[in-house]
C-alpha cells in the first residue's frame, strides 16, 4: 500500500475509537503521531530550489561529465 492510498473504512474505525477517548488520551496519541517521521512537515528550502551547493560551476560539471564519456564505438558498413 502506498503512502497516499488508505482504506477509508479502517480510518473511520480509528476515528470513532479516537472520539471515545478522554482528552488526555487524545493529547497523548496526538503527541505520539507528531513524533512519527512521515507525519512531520518539512520546512521548504527556497535557497536551493532543486540544486545542490558545490564549488564547481555548471560549466565545470558539464565538462567533467562529457570528458568521462567513452566514444570508442566503430560503425559497420551496411
MDAnalysis code that builds the backbone (N, CA, C; Angstrom):
import MDAnalysis as mda
import numpy as np

u = mda.Universe.empty(234, n_residues=78, atom_resindex=np.repeat(np.arange(78), 3), trajectory=True)
u.add_TopologyAttr("name", ["N", "CA", "C"] * 78)
u.add_TopologyAttr("resid", np.arange(1, 79))
u.add_TopologyAttr("resname", ["UNK", "UNK", "UNK", "UNK", "UNK", "UNK", "UNK", "UNK", "UNK", "UNK", "UNK", "UNK", "UNK", "UNK", "UNK", "UNK", "UNK", "UNK", "UNK", "UNK", "UNK", "UNK", "UNK", "UNK", "UNK", "UNK", "UNK", "UNK", "UNK", "UNK", "UNK", "UNK", "UNK", "UNK", "UNK", "UNK", "UNK", "UNK", "UNK", "UNK", "UNK", "UNK", "UNK", "UNK", "UNK", "UNK", "UNK", "UNK", "UNK", "UNK", "UNK", "UNK", "UNK", "UNK", "UNK", "UNK", "UNK", "UNK", "UNK", "UNK", "UNK", "UNK", "UNK", "UNK", "UNK", "UNK", "UNK", "UNK", "UNK", "UNK", "UNK", "UNK", "UNK", "UNK", "UNK", "UNK", "UNK", "UNK"])
u.atoms.positions = np.array([
    [0.858, -1.176, 0.000],
    [0.000, 0.000, 0.000],
    [0.900, 1.234, 0.000],
    [0.668, 2.127, -0.902],
    [1.493, 3.326, -0.975],
    [1.130, 4.287, 0.141],
    [1.926, 5.354, 0.273],
    [1.695, 6.319, 1.343],
    [0.358, 7.030, 1.183],
    [-0.070, 7.276, -0.042],
    [-1.290, 8.036, -0.259],
    [-2.547, 7.169, -0.267],
    [-2.387, 5.894, -0.509],
    [-3.543, 5.008, -0.561],
    [-3.869, 4.523, 0.845],
    [-5.127, 4.571, 1.215],
    [-5.552, 4.074, 2.514],
    [-6.975, 3.564, 2.411],
    [-7.319, 2.718, 3.356],
    [-8.650, 2.148, 3.390],
    [-9.527, 3.074, 4.222],
    [-10.548, 3.647, 3.623],
    [-11.381, 4.642, 4.299],
    [-12.122, 4.045, 5.479],
    [-12.581, 2.814, 5.378],
    [-13.330, 2.206, 6.475],
    [-12.433, 1.994, 7.700],
    [-11.179, 1.629, 7.480],
    [-10.253, 1.455, 8.598],
    [-10.000, 2.800, 9.275],
    [-9.815, 3.834, 8.485],
    [-9.598, 5.160, 9.036],
    [-10.810, 5.635, 9.830],
    [-11.994, 5.404, 9.325],
    [-13.209, 5.792, 10.044],
    [-13.345, 5.019, 11.348],
    [-12.959, 3.759, 11.355],
    [-12.997, 2.950, 12.574],
    [-12.094, 3.571, 13.647],
    [-10.856, 3.917, 13.262],
    [-9.931, 4.510, 14.229],
    [-10.405, 5.890, 14.687],
    [-11.025, 6.643, 13.814],
    [-11.552, 7.947, 14.227],
    [-12.692, 7.800, 15.235],
    [-13.528, 6.790, 15.062],
    [-14.593, 6.526, 16.043],
    [-14.001, 6.177, 17.402],
    [-12.963, 5.340, 17.403],
    [-12.293, 4.993, 18.654],
    [-11.656, 6.227, 19.295],
    [-11.054, 7.062, 18.469],
    [-10.393, 8.262, 18.961],
    [-11.389, 9.209, 19.620],
    [-12.565, 9.320, 19.039],
    [-13.589, 10.223, 19.596],
    [-14.093, 9.744, 20.952],
    [-13.990, 8.467, 21.235],
    [-14.474, 7.928, 22.503],
    [-13.474, 8.098, 23.641],
    [-12.249, 8.499, 23.330],
    [-11.221, 8.641, 24.360],
    [-11.389, 9.947, 25.123],
    [-10.796, 9.976, 26.327],
    [-10.811, 11.226, 27.089],
    [-9.749, 12.171, 26.533],
    [-9.761, 13.402, 26.999],
    [-8.905, 14.450, 26.441],
    [-7.422, 14.147, 26.610],
    [-7.020, 13.661, 27.770],
    [-5.594, 13.389, 27.990],
    [-5.094, 12.263, 27.070],
    [-5.925, 11.259, 26.836],
    [-5.532, 10.173, 25.926],
    [-5.425, 10.677, 24.490],
    [-6.326, 11.561, 24.115],
    [-6.255, 12.142, 22.762],
    [-4.970, 12.938, 22.586],
    [-4.627, 13.724, 23.603],
    [-3.396, 14.512, 23.518],
    [-2.162, 13.613, 23.446],
    [-2.178, 12.530, 24.214],
    [-1.052, 11.600, 24.194],
    [-0.888, 10.982, 22.800],
    [-1.978, 10.506, 22.223],
    [-1.916, 9.906, 20.886],
    [-1.486, 10.941, 19.851],
    [-2.008, 12.145, 19.977],
    [-1.635, 13.205, 19.046],
    [-0.144, 13.510, 19.130],
    [0.398, 13.577, 20.340],
    [1.830, 13.827, 20.513],
    [2.669, 12.704, 19.921],
    [2.231, 11.466, 20.100],
    [2.971, 10.331, 19.551],
    [2.951, 10.336, 18.023],
    [1.832, 10.707, 17.447],
    [1.757, 10.778, 15.981],
    [2.627, 11.891, 15.424],
    [2.724, 12.979, 16.149],
    [3.567, 14.089, 15.696],
    [5.037, 13.722, 15.724],
    [5.428, 12.814, 16.602],
    [6.828, 12.378, 16.686],
    [7.201, 11.466, 15.531],
    [6.229, 10.851, 14.899],
    [6.478, 9.911, 13.810],
    [7.033, 10.665, 12.606],
    [8.079, 10.170, 12.010],
    [8.782, 10.852, 10.910],
    [7.918, 11.155, 9.687],
    [7.107, 10.207, 9.177],
    [6.345, 10.515, 7.961],
    [5.338, 11.646, 8.130],
    [4.939, 11.941, 9.374],
    [3.937, 12.972, 9.579],
    [4.542, 14.353, 9.793],
    [5.839, 14.446, 9.853],
    [6.478, 15.749, 10.053],
    [6.409, 16.558, 8.768],
    [6.120, 17.814, 8.923],
    [6.116, 18.721, 7.781],
    [7.489, 19.354, 7.706],
    [8.149, 19.156, 6.594],
    [9.497, 19.690, 6.437],
    [9.427, 21.126, 5.957],
    [10.351, 21.916, 6.462],
    [10.420, 23.310, 6.061],
    [10.896, 23.389, 4.607],
    [10.271, 24.229, 3.801],
    [10.730, 24.371, 2.412],
    [12.101, 25.021, 2.359],
    [12.914, 24.551, 1.441],
    [14.261, 25.100, 1.287],
    [14.296, 25.927, 0.009],
    [14.022, 27.206, 0.144],
    [13.989, 28.099, -1.010],
    [15.386, 28.480, -1.489],
    [16.400, 28.246, -0.656],
    [17.739, 28.654, -1.044],
    [18.341, 27.761, -2.126],
    [17.898, 26.512, -2.252],
    [18.491, 25.610, -3.235],
    [17.617, 25.399, -4.461],
    [16.331, 25.292, -4.287],
    [15.363, 25.110, -5.362],
    [15.770, 24.024, -6.343],
    [16.003, 22.819, -5.832],
    [16.262, 21.669, -6.684],
    [17.707, 21.497, -7.108],
    [18.610, 22.259, -6.562],
    [20.016, 22.117, -6.917],
    [20.818, 21.799, -5.666],
    [22.118, 21.641, -5.807],
    [22.965, 21.404, -4.655],
    [24.046, 22.471, -4.623],
    [24.590, 22.641, -3.442],
    [25.672, 23.612, -3.291],
    [26.985, 22.911, -3.558],
    [27.830, 23.529, -4.306],
    [29.128, 22.968, -4.598],
    [30.083, 24.053, -5.068],
    [31.353, 23.701, -5.098],
    [32.374, 24.659, -5.502],
    [32.484, 24.773, -7.020],
    [32.066, 23.711, -7.743],
    [32.192, 23.720, -9.195],
    [31.064, 24.517, -9.837],
    [31.392, 25.176, -10.950],
    [30.356, 25.864, -11.710],
    [29.644, 24.844, -12.599],
    [28.551, 25.253, -13.180],
    [27.811, 24.333, -14.048],
    [28.641, 23.950, -15.269],
    [29.453, 24.884, -15.780],
    [30.310, 24.561, -16.924],
    [31.355, 23.507, -16.565],
    [31.901, 23.586, -15.364],
    [32.891, 22.596, -14.939],
    [32.248, 21.218, -14.757],
    [31.054, 21.189, -14.227],
    [30.353, 19.914, -14.057],
    [30.035, 19.302, -15.410],
    [29.559, 20.119, -16.353],
    [29.245, 19.630, -17.698],
    [30.496, 19.101, -18.384],
    [31.603, 19.813, -18.261],
    [32.860, 19.373, -18.868],
    [33.317, 18.050, -18.267],
    [33.177, 17.876, -16.969],
    [33.562, 16.630, -16.311],
    [32.693, 15.471, -16.797],
    [31.418, 15.710, -16.993],
    [30.521, 14.660, -17.489],
    [30.887, 14.279, -18.915],
    [31.081, 15.277, -19.778],
    [31.423, 14.993, -21.177],
    [32.781, 14.322, -21.305],
    [33.737, 14.685, -20.477],
    [35.071, 14.078, -20.584],
    [35.068, 12.627, -20.120],
    [34.095, 12.238, -19.318],
    [34.017, 10.866, -18.842],
    [33.336, 9.919, -19.805],
    [32.807, 10.441, -20.890],
    [32.123, 9.580, -21.855],
    [33.119, 8.850, -22.740],
    [32.727, 7.664, -23.169],
    [33.592, 6.826, -23.989],
    [32.985, 6.733, -25.391],
    [33.726, 7.232, -26.388],
    [33.253, 7.212, -27.769],
    [34.134, 6.287, -28.611],
    [34.320, 5.073, -28.163],
    [35.211, 4.155, -28.872],
    [34.463, 3.169, -29.755],
    [33.238, 3.440, -30.091],
    [32.491, 2.509, -30.925],
    [32.883, 2.668, -32.399],
    [32.741, 1.590, -33.133],
    [33.016, 1.622, -34.570],
    [31.732, 1.279, -35.308],
    [31.480, 1.990, -36.369],
    [30.280, 1.754, -37.165],
    [30.606, 0.777, -38.299],
    [29.744, -0.185, -38.470],
    [29.920, -1.156, -39.554],
    [29.160, -0.657, -40.772],
    [29.741, -0.912, -41.909],
    [29.059, -0.514, -43.137],
    [27.966, -1.531, -43.462],
    [26.913, -1.064, -44.075],
    [25.808, -1.954, -44.412],
    [25.977, -2.604, -45.748],
])
